[in-house]
Amino acid sequence: MQNERKILGAKGEHVATQFLQDNGYIILNRNWRCQYGEIDIIATHKEYLVFIEVKSRKQAINPISPLLNITTKKQNTLKNLGVLFLQQEEKLTQLQPRFDVVTVIFDKANTIVKHYINAF
């Protein structure tokens, strides 16, 4: 089960990355990690440095929006990780930080991607 979730997550991140690139985002990093956690995608878009959380689901398994899994605790963790990233990458501090969420729902017939800009 855990392996299946990892495969689904990786597939969702791949779809999200392609979606973002198709919409003018420049991907700087995927799966950026430190001892406190991970940011799925870090990108630039216009004047923004965008930290992106990707949530993926199979529609048949879980019809509830993946967005609901981003708790206040997760939001705070991501904000703190963003600060840590900026401390390491001082050259990017001129960009305005922003936190987005991309949800990817794999349905039998198609893939549904939704991008929530400035989600929290």
Biopython code that builds the backbone (N, CA, C, O; Angstrom):
import numpy as np
from Bio.PDB.StructureBuilder import StructureBuilder

atoms = [
    (1, "MET", "N", (0.814, -1.202, 0.000)),
    (1, "MET", "CA", (0.000, 0.000, 0.000)),
    (1, "MET", "C", (0.857, 1.264, 0.000)),
    (1, "MET", "O", (0.585, 2.207, -0.744)),
    (2, "GLN", "N", (1.906, 1.276, 0.851)),
    (2, "GLN", "CA", (2.790, 2.434, 0.923)),
    (2, "GLN", "C", (3.477, 2.680, -0.419)),
    (2, "GLN", "O", (3.583, 3.824, -0.862)),
    (3, "ASN", "N", (3.945, 1.609, -1.068)),
    (3, "ASN", "CA", (4.603, 1.732, -2.355)),
    (3, "ASN", "C", (3.646, 2.295, -3.408)),
    (3, "ASN", "O", (4.045, 3.115, -4.235)),
    (4, "GLU", "N", (2.388, 1.857, -3.380)),
    (4, "GLU", "CA", (1.383, 2.355, -4.321)),
    (4, "GLU", "C", (1.152, 3.851, -4.119)),
    (4, "GLU", "O", (0.990, 4.590, -5.090)),
    (5, "ARG", "N", (1.135, 4.303, -2.858)),
    (5, "ARG", "CA", (0.970, 5.731, -2.572)),
    (5, "ARG", "C", (2.154, 6.536, -3.088)),
    (5, "ARG", "O", (1.976, 7.629, -3.626)),
    (6, "LYS", "N", (3.365, 6.000, -2.928)),
    (6, "LYS", "CA", (4.560, 6.688, -3.420)),
    (6, "LYS", "C", (4.520, 6.808, -4.940)),
    (6, "LYS", "O", (4.862, 7.850, -5.499)),
    (7, "ILE", "N", (4.105, 5.743, -5.597)),
    (7, "ILE", "CA", (4.010, 5.761, -7.063)),
    (7, "ILE", "C", (2.979, 6.789, -7.509)),
    (7, "ILE", "O", (3.228, 7.559, -8.436)),
    (8, "LEU", "N", (1.816, 6.802, -6.850)),
    (8, "LEU", "CA", (0.775, 7.778, -7.180)),
    (8, "LEU", "C", (1.266, 9.198, -6.930)),
    (8, "LEU", "O", (1.020, 10.091, -7.742)),
    (9, "GLY", "N", (1.963, 9.415, -5.808)),
    (9, "GLY", "CA", (2.503, 10.734, -5.493)),
    (9, "GLY", "C", (3.519, 11.203, -6.520)),
    (9, "GLY", "O", (3.487, 12.357, -6.948)),
    (10, "ALA", "N", (4.416, 10.316, -6.915)),
    (10, "ALA", "CA", (5.432, 10.664, -7.915)),
    (10, "ALA", "C", (4.784, 10.978, -9.259)),
    (10, "ALA", "O", (5.193, 11.906, -9.957)),
    (11, "LYS", "N", (3.772, 10.195, -9.612)),
    (11, "LYS", "CA", (3.049, 10.438, -10.867)),
    (11, "LYS", "C", (2.340, 11.798, -10.819)),
    (11, "LYS", "O", (2.355, 12.547, -11.796)),
    (12, "GLY", "N", (1.726, 12.106, -9.685)),
    (12, "GLY", "CA", (1.058, 13.394, -9.517)),
    (12, "GLY", "C", (2.028, 14.560, -9.589)),
    (12, "GLY", "O", (1.726, 15.584, -10.203)),
    (13, "GLU", "N", (3.188, 14.415, -8.969)),
    (13, "GLU", "CA", (4.199, 15.475, -9.022)),
    (13, "GLU", "C", (4.707, 15.681, -10.439)),
    (13, "GLU", "O", (4.971, 16.811, -10.849)),
    (14, "HIS", "N", (4.845, 14.590, -11.192)),
    (14, "HIS", "CA", (5.264, 14.703, -12.591)),
    (14, "HIS", "C", (4.213, 15.473, -13.400)),
    (14, "HIS", "O", (4.553, 16.374, -14.168)),
    (15, "VAL", "N", (2.954, 15.119, -13.227)),
    (15, "VAL", "CA", (1.864, 15.812, -13.938)),
    (15, "VAL", "C", (1.822, 17.284, -13.531)),
    (15, "VAL", "O", (1.666, 18.161, -14.380)),
    (16, "ALA", "N", (1.960, 17.554, -12.231)),
    (16, "ALA", "CA", (1.928, 18.932, -11.738)),
    (16, "ALA", "C", (3.092, 19.741, -12.313)),
    (16, "ALA", "O", (2.916, 20.894, -12.708)),
    (17, "THR", "N", (4.277, 19.137, -12.358)),
    (17, "THR", "CA", (5.448, 19.829, -12.912)),
    (17, "THR", "C", (5.216, 20.195, -14.373)),
    (17, "THR", "O", (5.500, 21.320, -14.783)),
    (18, "GLN", "N", (4.708, 19.263, -15.152)),
    (18, "GLN", "CA", (4.434, 19.529, -16.564)),
    (18, "GLN", "C", (3.382, 20.631, -16.716)),
    (18, "GLN", "O", (3.525, 21.518, -17.557)),
    (19, "PHE", "N", (2.329, 20.570, -15.902)),
    (19, "PHE", "CA", (1.272, 21.583, -15.918)),
    (19, "PHE", "C", (1.860, 22.971, -15.622)),
    (19, "PHE", "O", (1.564, 23.938, -16.323)),
    (20, "LEU", "N", (2.689, 23.056, -14.586)),
    (20, "LEU", "CA", (3.281, 24.341, -14.213)),
    (20, "LEU", "C", (4.194, 24.866, -15.318)),
    (20, "LEU", "O", (4.138, 26.049, -15.657)),
    (21, "GLN", "N", (5.031, 24.001, -15.880)),
    (21, "GLN", "CA", (5.914, 24.425, -16.967)),
    (21, "GLN", "C", (5.105, 24.908, -18.169)),
    (21, "GLN", "O", (5.469, 25.899, -18.803)),
    (22, "ASP", "N", (4.024, 24.224, -18.481)),
    (22, "ASP", "CA", (3.167, 24.629, -19.592)),
    (22, "ASP", "C", (2.527, 25.990, -19.351)),
    (22, "ASP", "O", (2.100, 26.658, -20.292)),
    (23, "ASN", "N", (2.464, 26.398, -18.078)),
    (23, "ASN", "CA", (1.864, 27.682, -17.721)),
    (23, "ASN", "C", (2.900, 28.728, -17.336)),
    (23, "ASN", "O", (2.579, 29.703, -16.657)),
    (24, "GLY", "N", (4.144, 28.528, -17.768)),
    (24, "GLY", "CA", (5.168, 29.555, -17.633)),
    (24, "GLY", "C", (5.998, 29.524, -16.361)),
    (24, "GLY", "O", (6.777, 30.446, -16.121)),
    (25, "TYR", "N", (5.857, 28.504, -15.548)),
    (25, "TYR", "CA", (6.653, 28.394, -14.330)),
    (25, "TYR", "C", (8.009, 27.790, -14.668)),
    (25, "TYR", "O", (8.117, 26.906, -15.518)),
    (26, "ILE", "N", (9.034, 28.279, -13.994)),
    (26, "ILE", "CA", (10.376, 27.728, -14.142)),
    (26, "ILE", "C", (10.655, 26.912, -12.882)),
    (26, "ILE", "O", (10.710, 27.453, -11.777)),
    (27, "ILE", "N", (10.827, 25.626, -13.059)),
    (27, "ILE", "CA", (11.031, 24.715, -11.930)),
    (27, "ILE", "C", (12.486, 24.812, -11.464)),
    (27, "ILE", "O", (13.413, 24.576, -12.239)),
    (28, "LEU", "N", (12.674, 25.162, -10.193)),
    (28, "LEU", "CA", (14.009, 25.246, -9.613)),
    (28, "LEU", "C", (14.408, 23.964, -8.901)),
    (28, "LEU", "O", (15.571, 23.563, -8.913)),
    (29, "ASN", "N", (13.410, 23.323, -8.275)),
    (29, "ASN", "CA", (13.724, 22.161, -7.456)),
    (29, "ASN", "C", (12.476, 21.305, -7.285)),
    (29, "ASN", "O", (11.360, 21.816, -7.192)),
    (30, "ARG", "N", (12.685, 20.012, -7.245)),
    (30, "ARG", "CA", (11.602, 19.072, -6.924)),
    (30, "ARG", "C", (12.039, 18.253, -5.727)),
    (30, "ARG", "O", (13.190, 17.829, -5.628)),
    (31, "ASN", "N", (11.110, 18.042, -4.830)),
    (31, "ASN", "CA", (11.367, 17.255, -3.627)),
    (31, "ASN", "C", (12.558, 17.788, -2.824)),
    (31, "ASN", "O", (13.447, 17.037, -2.422)),
    (32, "TRP", "N", (12.548, 19.105, -2.605)),
    (32, "TRP", "CA", (13.590, 19.723, -1.776)),
    (32, "TRP", "C", (13.398, 19.264, -0.338)),
    (32, "TRP", "O", (12.313, 19.393, 0.230)),
    (33, "ARG", "N", (14.462, 18.731, 0.238)),
    (33, "ARG", "CA", (14.377, 18.174, 1.589)),
    (33, "ARG", "C", (15.399, 18.809, 2.513)),
    (33, "ARG", "O", (16.486, 19.221, 2.108)),
    (34, "CYS", "N", (14.998, 18.867, 3.770)),
    (34, "CYS", "CA", (15.923, 19.171, 4.853)),
    (34, "CYS", "C", (15.476, 18.322, 6.043)),
    (34, "CYS", "O", (14.556, 17.515, 5.914)),
    (35, "GLN", "N", (16.098, 18.491, 7.163)),
    (35, "GLN", "CA", (15.770, 17.637, 8.308)),
    (35, "GLN", "C", (14.357, 17.852, 8.835)),
    (35, "GLN", "O", (13.861, 17.030, 9.606)),
    (36, "TYR", "N", (13.697, 18.942, 8.437)),
    (36, "TYR", "CA", (12.370, 19.259, 8.959)),
    (36, "TYR", "C", (11.224, 18.880, 8.025)),
    (36, "TYR", "O", (10.060, 18.942, 8.419)),
    (37, "GLY", "N", (11.542, 18.488, 6.796)),
    (37, "GLY", "CA", (10.475, 18.091, 5.888)),
    (37, "GLY", "C", (10.849, 18.285, 4.431)),
    (37, "GLY", "O", (12.024, 18.373, 4.075)),
    (38, "GLU", "N", (9.826, 18.349, 3.602)),
    (38, "GLU", "CA", (10.016, 18.394, 2.149)),
    (38, "GLU", "C", (9.032, 19.361, 1.504)),
    (38, "GLU", "O", (7.875, 19.471, 1.909)),
    (39, "ILE", "N", (9.530, 20.054, 0.493)),
    (39, "ILE", "CA", (8.674, 20.864, -0.376)),
    (39, "ILE", "C", (8.634, 20.149, -1.720)),
    (39, "ILE", "O", (9.678, 19.841, -2.295)),
    (40, "ASP", "N", (7.423, 19.884, -2.223)),
    (40, "ASP", "CA", (7.285, 19.092, -3.446)),
    (40, "ASP", "C", (7.919, 19.764, -4.653)),
    (40, "ASP", "O", (8.727, 19.157, -5.358)),
    (41, "ILE", "N", (7.548, 21.033, -4.893)),
    (41, "ILE", "CA", (8.079, 21.753, -6.058)),
    (41, "ILE", "C", (8.387, 23.194, -5.641)),
    (41, "ILE", "O", (7.606, 23.829, -4.933)),
    (42, "ILE", "N", (9.525, 23.688, -6.089)),
    (42, "ILE", "CA", (9.873, 25.092, -5.910)),
    (42, "ILE", "C", (10.099, 25.659, -7.305)),
    (42, "ILE", "O", (10.866, 25.114, -8.098)),
    (43, "ALA", "N", (9.412, 26.771, -7.588)),
    (43, "ALA", "CA", (9.472, 27.337, -8.935)),
    (43, "ALA", "C", (9.468, 28.866, -8.865)),
    (43, "ALA", "O", (9.175, 29.458, -7.825)),
    (44, "THR", "N", (9.796, 29.479, -9.983)),
    (44, "THR", "CA", (9.607, 30.921, -10.113)),
    (44, "THR", "C", (8.531, 31.156, -11.165)),
    (44, "THR", "O", (8.383, 30.397, -12.122)),
    (45, "HIS", "N", (7.792, 32.227, -10.952)),
    (45, "HIS", "CA", (6.773, 32.643, -11.915)),
    (45, "HIS", "C", (6.623, 34.150, -11.778)),
    (45, "HIS", "O", (6.163, 34.654, -10.753)),
    (46, "LYS", "N", (7.018, 34.856, -12.824)),
    (46, "LYS", "CA", (7.023, 36.315, -12.804)),
    (46, "LYS", "C", (7.852, 36.783, -11.610)),
    (46, "LYS", "O", (9.023, 36.421, -11.496)),
    (47, "GLU", "N", (7.261, 37.582, -10.718)),
    (47, "GLU", "CA", (8.022, 38.121, -9.578)),
    (47, "GLU", "C", (7.936, 37.244, -8.333)),
    (47, "GLU", "O", (8.307, 37.683, -7.244)),
    (48, "TYR", "N", (7.455, 36.015, -8.477)),
    (48, "TYR", "CA", (7.212, 35.144, -7.330)),
    (48, "TYR", "C", (8.178, 33.966, -7.257)),
    (48, "TYR", "O", (8.590, 33.401, -8.270)),
    (49, "LEU", "N", (8.518, 33.623, -6.029)),
    (49, "LEU", "CA", (9.163, 32.353, -5.724)),
    (49, "LEU", "C", (8.042, 31.500, -5.136)),
    (49, "LEU", "O", (7.509, 31.815, -4.072)),
    (50, "VAL", "N", (7.688, 30.427, -5.827)),
    (50, "VAL", "CA", (6.490, 29.666, -5.491)),
    (50, "VAL", "C", (6.866, 28.317, -4.892)),
    (50, "VAL", "O", (7.591, 27.524, -5.492)),
    (51, "PHE", "N", (6.349, 28.082, -3.686)),
    (51, "PHE", "CA", (6.495, 26.807, -3.003)),
    (51, "PHE", "C", (5.185, 26.059, -3.228)),
    (51, "PHE", "O", (4.112, 26.551, -2.880)),
    (52, "ILE", "N", (5.280, 24.875, -3.806)),
    (52, "ILE", "CA", (4.074, 24.180, -4.263)),
    (52, "ILE", "C", (3.949, 22.816, -3.595)),
    (52, "ILE", "O", (4.859, 21.988, -3.642)),
    (53, "GLU", "N", (2.802, 22.614, -2.978)),
    (53, "GLU", "CA", (2.444, 21.320, -2.411)),
    (53, "GLU", "C", (1.561, 20.608, -3.425)),
    (53, "GLU", "O", (0.603, 21.188, -3.935)),
    (54, "VAL", "N", (1.878, 19.362, -3.715)),
    (54, "VAL", "CA", (1.096, 18.574, -4.679)),
    (54, "VAL", "C", (0.348, 17.487, -3.917)),
    (54, "VAL", "O", (0.934, 16.759, -3.116)),
    (55, "LYS", "N", (-0.943, 17.388, -4.176)),
    (55, "LYS", "CA", (-1.771, 16.341, -3.588)),
    (55, "LYS", "C", (-2.435, 15.562, -4.714)),
    (55, "LYS", "O", (-3.072, 16.143, -5.593)),
    (56, "SER", "N", (-2.280, 14.245, -4.679)),
    (56, "SER", "CA", (-2.799, 13.383, -5.741)),
    (56, "SER", "C", (-3.763, 12.357, -5.162)),
    (56, "SER", "O", (-3.618, 11.904, -4.027)),
    (57, "ARG", "N", (-4.756, 12.004, -5.983)),
    (57, "ARG", "CA", (-5.730, 10.998, -5.580)),
    (57, "ARG", "C", (-6.208, 10.220, -6.792)),
    (57, "ARG", "O", (-6.157, 10.696, -7.926)),
    (58, "LYS", "N", (-6.672, 9.015, -6.520)),
    (58, "LYS", "CA", (-7.444, 8.265, -7.513)),
    (58, "LYS", "C", (-8.901, 8.533, -7.183)),
    (58, "LYS", "O", (-9.339, 8.286, -6.059)),
    (59, "GLN", "N", (-9.643, 9.027, -8.133)),
    (59, "GLN", "CA", (-11.027, 9.427, -7.884)),
    (59, "GLN", "C", (-11.873, 8.283, -7.345)),
    (59, "GLN", "O", (-12.666, 8.486, -6.426)),
    (60, "ALA", "N", (-11.721, 7.106, -7.889)),
    (60, "ALA", "CA", (-12.562, 5.981, -7.483)),
    (60, "ALA", "C", (-12.310, 5.590, -6.029)),
    (60, "ALA", "O", (-13.222, 5.126, -5.344)),
    (61, "ILE", "N", (-11.088, 5.772, -5.559)),
    (61, "ILE", "CA", (-10.740, 5.383, -4.199)),
    (61, "ILE", "C", (-11.207, 6.421, -3.186)),
    (61, "ILE", "O", (-11.767, 6.065, -2.150)),
    (62, "ASN", "N", (-10.983, 7.687, -3.474)),
    (62, "ASN", "CA", (-11.264, 8.735, -2.502)),
    (62, "ASN", "C", (-11.869, 9.943, -3.206)),
    (62, "ASN", "O", (-11.132, 10.748, -3.776)),
    (63, "PRO", "N", (-13.188, 10.092, -3.183)),
    (63, "PRO", "CA", (-13.827, 11.196, -3.882)),
    (63, "PRO", "C", (-13.685, 12.546, -3.182)),
    (63, "PRO", "O", (-14.114, 13.563, -3.727)),
    (64, "ILE", "N", (-13.096, 12.579, -1.992)),
    (64, "ILE", "CA", (-12.916, 13.827, -1.258)),
    (64, "ILE", "C", (-11.741, 14.599, -1.854)),
    (64, "ILE", "O", (-10.743, 14.003, -2.260)),
    (65, "SER", "N", (-11.862, 15.915, -1.904)),
    (65, "SER", "CA", (-10.811, 16.760, -2.471)),
    (65, "SER", "C", (-9.495, 16.561, -1.729)),
    (65, "SER", "O", (-9.472, 16.561, -0.498)),
    (66, "PRO", "N", (-8.415, 16.393, -2.457)),
    (66, "PRO", "CA", (-7.104, 16.252, -1.821)),
    (66, "PRO", "C", (-6.685, 17.517, -1.074)),
    (66, "PRO", "O", (-5.822, 17.467, -0.198)),
    (67, "LEU", "N", (-7.289, 18.637, -1.415)),
    (67, "LEU", "CA", (-6.965, 19.905, -0.760)),
    (67, "LEU", "C", (-7.268, 19.847, 0.735)),
    (67, "LEU", "O", (-6.626, 20.540, 1.524)),
    (68, "LEU", "N", (-8.232, 19.031, 1.125)),
    (68, "LEU", "CA", (-8.626, 18.931, 2.533)),
    (68, "LEU", "C", (-7.544, 18.301, 3.414)),
    (68, "LEU", "O", (-7.616, 18.406, 4.639)),
    (69, "ASN", "N", (-6.553, 17.656, 2.820)),
    (69, "ASN", "CA", (-5.472, 17.043, 3.590)),
    (69, "ASN", "C", (-4.376, 18.019, 3.984)),
    (69, "ASN", "O", (-3.422, 17.634, 4.659)),
    (70, "ILE", "N", (-4.495, 19.269, 3.577)),
    (70, "ILE", "CA", (-3.475, 20.253, 3.934)),
    (70, "ILE", "C", (-3.955, 20.985, 5.187)),
    (70, "ILE", "O", (-4.661, 21.992, 5.119)),
    (71, "THR", "N", (-3.553, 20.451, 6.308)),
    (71, "THR", "CA", (-3.975, 20.972, 7.603)),
    (71, "THR", "C", (-3.219, 22.256, 7.945)),
    (71, "THR", "O", (-2.264, 22.630, 7.264)),
    (72, "THR", "N", (-3.659, 22.914, 8.998)),
    (72, "THR", "CA", (-2.962, 24.109, 9.484)),
    (72, "THR", "C", (-1.525, 23.759, 9.871)),
    (72, "THR", "O", (-0.602, 24.532, 9.617)),
    (73, "LYS", "N", (-1.346, 22.601, 10.482)),
    (73, "LYS", "CA", (0.006, 22.162, 10.850)),
    (73, "LYS", "C", (0.879, 22.006, 9.609)),
    (73, "LYS", "O", (2.031, 22.442, 9.605)),
    (74, "LYS", "N", (0.342, 21.389, 8.553)),
    (74, "LYS", "CA", (1.090, 21.205, 7.304)),
    (74, "LYS", "C", (1.420, 22.566, 6.684)),
    (74, "LYS", "O", (2.528, 22.769, 6.187)),
    (75, "GLN", "N", (0.461, 23.495, 6.711)),
    (75, "GLN", "CA", (0.693, 24.836, 6.173)),
    (75, "GLN", "C", (1.836, 25.522, 6.916)),
    (75, "GLN", "O", (2.712, 26.121, 6.292)),
    (76, "ASN", "N", (1.832, 25.439, 8.237)),
    (76, "ASN", "CA", (2.895, 26.058, 9.029)),
    (76, "ASN", "C", (4.248, 25.412, 8.753)),
    (76, "ASN", "O", (5.267, 26.097, 8.669)),
    (77, "THR", "N", (4.249, 24.094, 8.613)),
    (77, "THR", "CA", (5.490, 23.394, 8.280)),
    (77, "THR", "C", (6.033, 23.874, 6.942)),
    (77, "THR", "O", (7.227, 24.149, 6.816)),
    (78, "LEU", "N", (5.160, 23.977, 5.943)),
    (78, "LEU", "CA", (5.596, 24.428, 4.616)),
    (78, "LEU", "C", (6.125, 25.865, 4.657)),
    (78, "LEU", "O", (7.118, 26.179, 4.002)),
    (79, "LYS", "N", (5.475, 26.721, 5.413)),
    (79, "LYS", "CA", (5.962, 28.109, 5.547)),
    (79, "LYS", "C", (7.354, 28.129, 6.177)),
    (79, "LYS", "O", (8.235, 28.858, 5.722)),
    (80, "ASN", "N", (7.548, 27.331, 7.222)),
    (80, "ASN", "CA", (8.868, 27.266, 7.863)),
    (80, "ASN", "C", (9.917, 26.691, 6.919)),
    (80, "ASN", "O", (11.059, 27.150, 6.909)),
    (81, "LEU", "N", (9.542, 25.699, 6.133)),
    (81, "LEU", "CA", (10.476, 25.144, 5.152)),
    (81, "LEU", "C", (10.834, 26.190, 4.100)),
    (81, "LEU", "O", (11.976, 26.249, 3.644)),
    (82, "GLY", "N", (9.862, 27.013, 3.714)),
    (82, "GLY", "CA", (10.128, 28.096, 2.763)),
    (82, "GLY", "C", (11.165, 29.072, 3.305)),
    (82, "GLY", "O", (12.048, 29.516, 2.571)),
    (83, "VAL", "N", (11.058, 29.402, 4.578)),
    (83, "VAL", "CA", (12.032, 30.291, 5.220)),
    (83, "VAL", "C", (13.418, 29.648, 5.196)),
    (83, "VAL", "O", (14.406, 30.311, 4.878)),
    (84, "LEU", "N", (13.491, 28.372, 5.529)),
    (84, "LEU", "CA", (14.782, 27.677, 5.506)),
    (84, "LEU", "C", (15.382, 27.640, 4.107)),
    (84, "LEU", "O", (16.589, 27.819, 3.941)),
    (85, "PHE", "N", (14.543, 27.407, 3.104)),
    (85, "PHE", "CA", (15.033, 27.406, 1.725)),
    (85, "PHE", "C", (15.618, 28.773, 1.373)),
    (85, "PHE", "O", (16.693, 28.862, 0.779)),
    (86, "LEU", "N", (14.906, 29.828, 1.741)),
    (86, "LEU", "CA", (15.382, 31.184, 1.426)),
    (86, "LEU", "C", (16.676, 31.525, 2.159)),
    (86, "LEU", "O", (17.499, 32.280, 1.642)),
    (87, "GLN", "N", (16.862, 30.981, 3.344)),
    (87, "GLN", "CA", (18.118, 31.206, 4.058)),
    (87, "GLN", "C", (19.292, 30.574, 3.312)),
    (87, "GLN", "O", (20.412, 31.084, 3.365)),
    (88, "GLN", "N", (19.036, 29.474, 2.623)),
    (88, "GLN", "CA", (20.088, 28.807, 1.849)),
    (88, "GLN", "C", (20.281, 29.432, 0.480)),
    (88, "GLN", "O", (21.382, 29.397, -0.069)),
    (89, "GLU", "N", (19.230, 29.999, -0.071)),
    (89, "GLU", "CA", (19.259, 30.541, -1.430)),
    (89, "GLU", "C", (19.019, 32.044, -1.396)),
    (89, "GLU", "O", (18.007, 32.533, -1.898)),
    (90, "GLU", "N", (19.953, 32.765, -0.804)),
    (90, "GLU", "CA", (19.787, 34.203, -0.600)),
    (90, "GLU", "C", (19.598, 34.976, -1.896)),
    (90, "GLU", "O", (19.001, 36.053, -1.890)),
    (91, "LYS", "N", (20.093, 34.446, -2.999)),
    (91, "LYS", "CA", (19.955, 35.148, -4.276)),
    (91, "LYS", "C", (18.498, 35.245, -4.723)),
    (91, "LYS", "O", (18.175, 36.045, -5.602)),
    (92, "LEU", "N", (17.621, 34.447, -4.135)),
    (92, "LEU", "CA", (16.202, 34.454, -4.517)),
    (92, "LEU", "C", (15.347, 35.326, -3.611)),
    (92, "LEU", "O", (14.132, 35.396, -3.798)),
    (93, "THR", "N", (15.954, 35.993, -2.634)),
    (93, "THR", "CA", (15.164, 36.767, -1.679)),
    (93, "THR", "C", (14.512, 38.003, -2.290)),
    (93, "THR", "O", (13.642, 38.609, -1.665)),
    (94, "GLN", "N", (14.915, 38.386, -3.497)),
    (94, "GLN", "CA", (14.269, 39.530, -4.149)),
    (94, "GLN", "C", (12.887, 39.166, -4.694)),
    (94, "GLN", "O", (12.095, 40.046, -5.031)),
    (95, "LEU", "N", (12.604, 37.872, -4.776)),
    (95, "LEU", "CA", (11.305, 37.417, -5.267)),
    (95, "LEU", "C", (10.300, 37.339, -4.118)),
    (95, "LEU", "O", (10.666, 37.053, -2.978)),
    (96, "GLN", "N", (9.044, 37.593, -4.429)),
    (96, "GLN", "CA", (7.968, 37.516, -3.442)),
    (96, "GLN", "C", (7.591, 36.050, -3.221)),
    (96, "GLN", "O", (7.203, 35.374, -4.174)),
    (97, "PRO", "N", (7.695, 35.536, -1.980)),
    (97, "PRO", "CA", (7.325, 34.138, -1.758)),
    (97, "PRO", "C", (5.807, 33.946, -1.814)),
    (97, "PRO", "O", (5.033, 34.825, -1.436)),
    (98, "ARG", "N", (5.414, 32.772, -2.294)),
    (98, "ARG", "CA", (3.994, 32.437, -2.405)),
    (98, "ARG", "C", (3.860, 30.931, -2.220)),
    (98, "ARG", "O", (4.755, 30.170, -2.587)),
    (99, "PHE", "N", (2.734, 30.507, -1.648)),
    (99, "PHE", "CA", (2.475, 29.088, -1.412)),
    (99, "PHE", "C", (1.244, 28.670, -2.199)),
    (99, "PHE", "O", (0.143, 29.170, -1.969)),
    (100, "ASP", "N", (1.446, 27.748, -3.130)),
    (100, "ASP", "CA", (0.377, 27.237, -3.988)),
    (100, "ASP", "C", (0.145, 25.763, -3.689)),
    (100, "ASP", "O", (0.976, 25.091, -3.078)),
    (101, "VAL", "N", (-1.001, 25.284, -4.137)),
    (101, "VAL", "CA", (-1.310, 23.866, -4.073)),
    (101, "VAL", "C", (-1.767, 23.431, -5.457)),
    (101, "VAL", "O", (-2.558, 24.120, -6.101)),
    (102, "VAL", "N", (-1.270, 22.295, -5.908)),
    (102, "VAL", "CA", (-1.754, 21.687, -7.141)),
    (102, "VAL", "C", (-2.344, 20.330, -6.756)),
    (102, "VAL", "O", (-1.673, 19.494, -6.151)),
    (103, "THR", "N", (-3.615, 20.131, -7.122)),
    (103, "THR", "CA", (-4.232, 18.829, -6.903)),
    (103, "THR", "C", (-4.310, 18.097, -8.234)),
    (103, "THR", "O", (-4.603, 18.685, -9.275)),
    (104, "VAL", "N", (-4.042, 16.811, -8.171)),
    (104, "VAL", "CA", (-4.089, 15.963, -9.359)),
    (104, "VAL", "C", (-4.995, 14.783, -9.027)),
    (104, "VAL", "O", (-4.711, 13.997, -8.123)),
    (105, "ILE", "N", (-6.080, 14.677, -9.768)),
    (105, "ILE", "CA", (-7.014, 13.569, -9.563)),
    (105, "ILE", "C", (-6.984, 12.699, -10.809)),
    (105, "ILE", "O", (-7.289, 13.148, -11.914)),
    (106, "PHE", "N", (-6.610, 11.450, -10.602)),
    (106, "PHE", "CA", (-6.560, 10.490, -11.689)),
    (106, "PHE", "C", (-7.893, 9.745, -11.719)),
    (106, "PHE", "O", (-8.181, 8.923, -10.849)),
    (107, "ASP", "N", (-8.690, 10.047, -12.722)),
    (107, "ASP", "CA", (-9.957, 9.370, -12.924)),
    (107, "ASP", "C", (-9.738, 8.326, -14.013)),
    (107, "ASP", "O", (-8.718, 8.358, -14.702)),
    (108, "LYS", "N", (-10.660, 7.421, -14.173)),
    (108, "LYS", "CA", (-10.507, 6.389, -15.204)),
    (108, "LYS", "C", (-10.376, 6.994, -16.589)),
    (108, "LYS", "O", (-9.582, 6.527, -17.406)),
    (109, "ALA", "N", (-11.157, 8.033, -16.853)),
    (109, "ALA", "CA", (-11.197, 8.614, -18.193)),
    (109, "ALA", "C", (-10.132, 9.683, -18.422)),
    (109, "ALA", "O", (-9.641, 9.832, -19.541)),
    (110, "ASN", "N", (-9.771, 10.426, -17.381)),
    (110, "ASN", "CA", (-8.837, 11.535, -17.584)),
    (110, "ASN", "C", (-8.144, 11.921, -16.285)),
    (110, "ASN", "O", (-8.391, 11.344, -15.226)),
    (111, "THR", "N", (-7.278, 12.905, -16.398)),
    (111, "THR", "CA", (-6.564, 13.456, -15.254)),
    (111, "THR", "C", (-7.029, 14.888, -15.064)),
    (111, "THR", "O", (-7.028, 15.683, -16.004)),
    (112, "ILE", "N", (-7.428, 15.212, -13.838)),
    (112, "ILE", "CA", (-7.926, 16.556, -13.527)),
    (112, "ILE", "C", (-6.881, 17.264, -12.672)),
    (112, "ILE", "O", (-6.539, 16.801, -11.583)),
    (113, "VAL", "N", (-6.377, 18.391, -13.175)),
    (113, "VAL", "CA", (-5.375, 19.176, -12.462)),
    (113, "VAL", "C", (-6.003, 20.517, -12.091)),
    (113, "VAL", "O", (-6.586, 21.199, -12.934)),
    (114, "LYS", "N", (-5.874, 20.881, -10.820)),
    (114, "LYS", "CA", (-6.347, 22.190, -10.348)),
    (114, "LYS", "C", (-5.205, 22.872, -9.625)),
    (114, "LYS", "O", (-4.488, 22.260, -8.833)),
    (115, "HIS", "N", (-5.052, 24.154, -9.915)),
    (115, "HIS", "CA", (-3.973, 24.948, -9.337)),
    (115, "HIS", "C", (-4.581, 26.026, -8.451)),
    (115, "HIS", "O", (-5.332, 26.879, -8.924)),
    (116, "TYR", "N", (-4.258, 25.984, -7.192)),
    (116, "TYR", "CA", (-4.755, 26.958, -6.221)),
    (116, "TYR", "C", (-3.607, 27.921, -5.908)),
    (116, "TYR", "O", (-2.681, 27.586, -5.169)),
    (117, "ILE", "N", (-3.688, 29.105, -6.477)),
    (117, "ILE", "CA", (-2.640, 30.118, -6.341)),
    (117, "ILE", "C", (-2.804, 30.824, -5.001)),
    (117, "ILE", "O", (-3.911, 31.189, -4.604)),
    (118, "ASN", "N", (-1.678, 31.010, -4.313)),
    (118, "ASN", "CA", (-1.683, 31.677, -3.011)),
    (118, "ASN", "C", (-2.671, 30.993, -2.071)),
    (118, "ASN", "O", (-3.510, 31.648, -1.453)),
    (119, "ALA", "N", (-2.563, 29.692, -1.973)),
    (119, "ALA", "CA", (-3.535, 28.859, -1.252)),
    (119, "ALA", "C", (-3.530, 29.100, 0.257)),
    (119, "ALA", "O", (-4.556, 28.936, 0.917)),
    (120, "PHE", "N", (-2.388, 29.485, 0.797)),
    (120, "PHE", "CA", (-2.332, 29.781, 2.232)),
    (120, "PHE", "C", (-1.180, 30.716, 2.526)),
    (120, "PHE", "O", (-0.964, 31.086, 3.680)),
]
sb = StructureBuilder()
sb.init_structure("model")
sb.init_model(0)
sb.init_chain("A")
sb.init_seg("    ")
for serial, (resi, resn, name, xyz) in enumerate(atoms, 1):
    if name == "N":
        sb.init_residue(resn, " ", resi, " ")
    sb.init_atom(name, np.array(xyz, "f"), 0.0, 1.0, " ", f" {name:<3s}", serial, name[0])
structure = sb.get_structure()
